[in-house]
Amino acid sequence: MRVAEAAEGAGAGSIILLGTVGVVVGSAFLANVLPLGQLGRLASGGLIPLISVAVGLAVAAGVALVIRAFVAEALAIRRIRHAENET
């Protein structure tokens, strides 16, 4: 699951990086520094689509890690119960 851990870190790091760009330019954290496009076009959202992708990556990887932990715990409990029943 190192891939999920790396993906979660990359997503969180991307959020920090995108936020810091606004501060470096002299604006607020997560301020939009990209030009807005034409209304209705895919690239009209400025920084918001990039932030959404970063948040989605961090959340999806975090959910994968939580599910992995739950499954590992359930399997450990099953092994313990199986070992107890054999004795």
PAZAPA-4460 file (N, C-alpha, C; in steps of 0.05 Angstrom, whole numbers, plus 32768, in hexadecimal, padded with zeros to 4 digits):
% residues 87
    n_x    n_y    n_z   ca_x   ca_y   ca_z    c_x    c_y    c_z   seq   type   mol
   8010   7FE8   8000   8000   8000   8000   8011   8019   8000     1      M     A
   802A   8016   7FFA   803B   802E   7FF8   8032   8041   7FE3     2      R     A
   8025   8036   7FCE   801A   8048   7FB9   8005   805A   7FC4     3      V     A
   7FF3   804F   7FD5   7FDE   8060   7FE0   7FE9   8074   7FF3     4      A     A
   7FFE   806D   8003   800A   8080   8015   8018   8096   8005     5      E     A
   8025   808F   7FEF   8032   80A3   7FDE   801D   80B5   7FD1     6      A     A
   8007   80A9   7FC8   7FF2   80B9   7FBB   7FE5   80CC   7FCF     7      A     A
   7FE1   80C3   7FE8   7FD5   80D5   7FFC   7FE9   80EC   8002     8      E     A
   8002   80E6   8004   8016   80FB   8008   8018   810E   7FF0     9      G     A
   8016   8103   7FD8   8017   8114   7FC1   7FFF   8127   7FBF    10      A     A
   7FE8   811C   7FC6   7FD0   812D   7FC6   7FD2   8143   7FDB    11      G     A
   7FDA   813C   7FF3   7FDC   8150   8008   7FF2   8164   8001    12      A     A
   8008   815A   7FF7   801E   816C   7FEF   8016   817F   7FD8    13      G     A
   8006   8175   7FC6   7FFC   8186   7FB0   7FEA   819D   7FBB    14      S     A
   7FDA   8196   7FCE   7FC8   81AB   7FDA   7FDA   81C1   7FE7    15      I     A
   7FEE   81B8   7FF6   8000   81CC   8002   800F   81DC   7FED    16      I     A
   8018   81CF   7FD8   8027   81DD   7FC3   8015   81F1   7FB4    17      L     A
   7FFC   81E8   7FAD   7FEA   81FA   7FA0   7FE2   8212   7FB2    18      L     A
   7FDF   820D   7FCB   7FD9   8222   7FDE   7FF0   8236   7FE1    19      G     A
   8008   822B   7FE2   801F   823C   7FE6   8025   824E   7FCE    20      T     A
   801D   8245   7FB6   8021   8256   7F9E   8012   8271   7FA2    21      V     A
   7FFB   8270   7FAD   7FEC   8289   7FB2   7FFB   829B   7FC5    22      G     A
   8007   8290   7FD9   8016   82A0   7FED   802F   82AC   7FE0    23      V     A
   803C   829C   7FD0   8055   82A5   7FC3   804F   82BC   7FB0    24      V     A
   8038   82BB   7FA2   8031   82D0   7F8F   8028   82EA   7F9E    25      V     A
   8023   82E8   7FB8   801B   82FF   7FC7   7FFE   8300   7FCD    26      G     A
   7FF1   82EA   7FCB   7FD4   82E8   7FD1   7FD0   82D6   7FE9    27      S     A
   7FB8   82CB   7FEC   7FB2   82BA   8002   7FB8   829D   7FFC    28      A     A
   7FB9   828C   8010   7FBC   826F   800D   7FA5   8264   7FFC    29      F     A
   7FAB   8254   7FE8   7F97   8249   7FD5   7F89   825E   7FC5    30      L     A
   7F94   8275   7FC2   7F88   828A   7FB1   7F8C   8281   7F94    31      A     A
   7F79   8289   7F83   7F7B   8282   7F67   7F90   8293   7F59    32      N     A
   7FA4   8287   7F4F   7FBA   8295   7F41   7FBA   828F   7F23    33      V     A
   7FA9   827D   7F1B   7FA7   8276   7EFE   7F92   8288   7EF1    34      L     A
   7F95   828E   7ED8   7F81   829E   7ECA   7F67   828E   7EC7    35      P     A
   7F51   829C   7EC9   7F37   828F   7EC5   7F32   828E   7EA7    36      L     A
   7F27   8278   7E9D   7F21   8275   7E81   7F05   827E   7E7B    37      G     A
   7EFB   8276   7E64   7EDF   827D   7E5C   7ECC   826C   7E6B    38      Q     A
   7EB5   8277   7E72   7EA0   8269   7E80   7E97   8251   7E70    39      L     A
   7E96   823A   7E7D   7E8D   8221   7E70   7EA3   8210   7E65    40      G     A
   7EBB   821A   7E64   7ED1   820B   7E5A   7EDE   81FB   7E70    41      R     A
   7EEC   81E6   7E69   7EF7   81D4   7E7D   7F0C   81E2   7E8E    42      L     A
   7F1C   81F3   7E82   7F32   8200   7E91   7F29   821C   7E9B    43      A     A
   7F10   821F   7EA2   7F07   8239   7EAB   7F07   823C   7ECA    44      S     A
   7F0F   8228   7ED8   7F0D   8228   7EF5   7F25   8233   7F04    45      G     A
   7F3A   823A   7EF5   7F52   8244   7F03   7F5F   822E   7F13    46      G     A
   7F64   8232   7F2C   7F73   821F   7F3D   7F60   820A   7F49    47      L     A
   7F46   820F   7F49   7F33   81FD   7F56   7F34   81E0   7F4B    48      I     A
   7F35   81DB   7F31   7F37   81BF   7F28   7F50   81B1   7F32    49      P     A
   7F67   81BF   7F33   7F7F   81B3   7F3D   7F7D   81AC   7F5B    50      L     A
   7F71   81BE   7F6A   7F6D   81B9   7F86   7F5A   81A1   7F8A    51      I     A
   7F46   819F   7F7A   7F33   8189   7F7B   7F40   816E   7F76    52      S     A
   7F52   816D   7F62   7F60   8155   7F5C   7F73   814D   7F73    53      V     A
   7F80   8160   7F7F   7F92   815B   7F95   7F83   8150   7FAD    54      A     A
   7F6C   815D   7FB3   7F5C   8154   7FCA   7F51   8138   7FC4    55      V     A
   7F47   8133   7FAC   7F3D   8119   7FA5   7F52   8103   7FA7    56      G     A
   7F6A   8109   7F9F   7F80   80F6   7FA1   7F86   80F0   7FBE    57      L     A
   7F88   8104   7FCF   7F8E   8100   7FEB   7F78   80F0   7FF9    58      A     A
   7F5F   80F7   7FF3   7F48   80EA   8000   7F46   80CD   7FF7    59      V     A
   7F48   80C8   7FDD   7F46   80AD   7FD2   7F5C   809B   7FDE    60      A     A
   7F74   80A5   7FDF   7F8A   8095   7FEA   7F86   8091   8008    61      A     A
   7F7C   80A5   8016   7F76   80A1   8032   7F61   808D   8038    62      G     A
   7F4C   808C   8027   7F37   8078   802A   7F42   805C   8025    63      V     A
   7F53   805A   8010   7F60   8040   800B   7F70   8036   8022    64      A     A
   7F7F   8048   802F   7F8F   8040   8046   7F7D   8038   805E    65      L     A
   7F67   8046   8062   7F55   803F   8078   7F49   8023   8073    66      V     A
   7F40   801F   805A   7F34   8005   8053   7F49   7FEF   8057    67      I     A
   7F61   7FF4   804F   7F77   7FE0   8052   7F7B   7FDA   8070    68      R     A
   7F7B   7FEE   8081   7F7E   7FE9   809D   7F67   7FD9   80A9    69      A     A
   7F4F   7FDF   80A0   7F38   7FD0   80AA   7F39   7FB3   80A2    70      F     A
   7F41   7FAE   8089   7F43   7F92   807F   7F59   7F84   808E    71      V     A
   7F6F   7F91   8092   7F86   7F84   80A1   7F7D   7F7D   80BD    72      A     A
   7F6E   7F8F   80CA   7F65   7F8A   80E5   7F51   7F72   80E5    73      E     A
   7F3F   7F72   80D2   7F2B   7F5C   80D1   7F38   7F41   80CC    74      A     A
   7F4D   7F41   80BB   7F5B   7F28   80B6   7F6A   7F1F   80CF    75      L     A
   7F76   7F32   80DD   7F84   7F2A   80F5   7F71   7F1F   810A    76      A     A
   7F5A   7F2B   810D   7F46   7F20   8120   7F3D   7F04   8117    77      I     A
   7F39   7F00   80FD   7F31   7EE6   80F3   7F46   7ED1   80F9    78      R     A
   7F60   7ED8   80F5   7F75   7EC5   80FB   7F76   7EBE   8118    79      R     A
   7F73   7ED1   8129   7F73   7ECC   8146   7F5C   7EBA   814E    80      I     A
   7F44   7EBF   8144   7F2D   7EAE   814A   7F31   7E92   813F    81      R     A
   7F3C   7E90   8127   7F41   7E76   811B   7F55   7E66   812C    82      H     A
   7F6A   7E74   8136   7F7E   7E66   8146   7F72   7E5E   8161    83      A     A
   7F60   7E6E   816D   7F53   7E67   8186   7F41   7E4F   8182    84      E     A
   7F34   7E4C   816C   7F21   7E36   8167   7F30   7E1C   8162    85      N     A
   7F49   7E1D   8158   7F59   7E05   8153   7F63   7DF9   816D    86      E     A
   7F66   7E09   8182   7F72   7DFF   819B   7F5D   7DF3   81AD    87      T     A
***
